[in-house]
Amino acid sequence: MGVSALAFVQAFIQQNWALSPYLLDQSRLANIEAKTKLIYAADGRLKSFRIENPSGNAQFDDSLKKAIIKSQQLPQPLPKDLELVVIFNLKEMAATRR
């Protein structure tokens, strides 16, 4: 369940990510990514999050924080409380939006 829960949470947060035209342009140029730690309760509620390794791009990091905050409640429960390490990559996120 760990891998599928990870993929589910990552996809849900990416759906809530606002894609700015500036970041879309950057996605062609730079490999921008941030490593996050997310803790979700079994009921799908976000208990806490932290960006462990920021991308170095303040606009990307801010947009990621906003997407995580919008994802405070998952649309379905999880099998148990989960602590996930998720890497969000701008190129991958932009590709899912095109």
N, C-alpha and C positions, 0 to 999 in steps of 0.2 A: 504493500500500500504506500510505502514511503515515496517511491519514484512517481507513482500516479498522483498522489496527493501534491507532491512538489510541482508537477506539470500543471495540475488543475489550478493551484494557487497562483503560479506564475502567469498562466494564461488569463486568469480572472483579473489580476492586477494590470496586465498589459491592455486588457479591454478598457480599463478605466484610465489609461494613460492618455493625456492630451498631447497630440503630436503637433508641435509648432513647425512652421515652415523653415525656420532657422535650423532646428534640430534635424529636420529631414535633409536639408542641404549638407549638414555636418555628417550625416550617416554615410554619405558617399566618400567622405574624406578621411574620417578618423575612426579608429576602433575604440569607441567610448563605452565603458562599462563600469558598473558599480556592484559591489558585493553587499548583500543585505542579510540580516538575521531577523526572521519573523517568528513570532510565537503566537499560535492560534489555539484557542480552547476547542474542545470537542464539539461545542455547539456552533462553531464557525466564526466566533468572535475573535478579533485581533486583540491579543493581550498586550503585546509590545512589539516594537521594531527598532532596528538600529541599522544605519548604513555603516558597515564595518570598514569598507574600503571605498571611499568616494571616488567618483570618476575623474575629478579634477576639472570638470565642466559644471559650473554652478547652475546653469540653466537646466542641464540634464538632471542633476541631483535634485533640484527643486521640483521638477516635473515628476520625478520618481516618487518623492515624498508625498506629493499631492495624490498620485495614483494609489499609493499604499493607504493613505488616510481614507480615500473614497472606497477602499476595499476592506473597511473595518468589519464588515459582516459578509461572510461568504454566503452564496445562495443555497448552500446545503451543509449539513453538519459533516464533521470529520469522524473517523472511527475512534479517535482519541486525541488528547492534547498533542500538538505537534510543534517542534522547534525546527524550523527550516532555514537553510542557508541557500539563498537564491542569488544568482548573478544575472543582472539585467544588462543586456548588450544593445546599444542603440541600433546597430545594423539589423539585428534580428527583430527588434521591436518595430522598426520602420518597415521592414519587409512584410510583416504581418498586416500592416495598414494599407499597403498599396493594392 
